[in-house]
């Protein structure tokens, strides 16, 4: 599984949680403990998404760097 698909999966999960809480069919609000649990889960998801985005960024930078090195070597005739 790629980092992008992991990020999308986490975003989908987080959106599902938000949708469930804001559905008009809910006649009562969750109790304070449930709200706190949901908030903790959302915070954890946001932290995970941030870390995955950092990894994806580093991977993109590395891929760009490797491609540039390969082009440079090809231009110099060393490949």
Secondary structure, 3 states (H helix, E strand, C coil): CCHHHHHHHHHHHHHHHHHHHHCCCCCCCCCHHHHHHHHHHHHHHHHHHHHHHHHHHHHHHHHHHHHHHHHHHHHHCCC
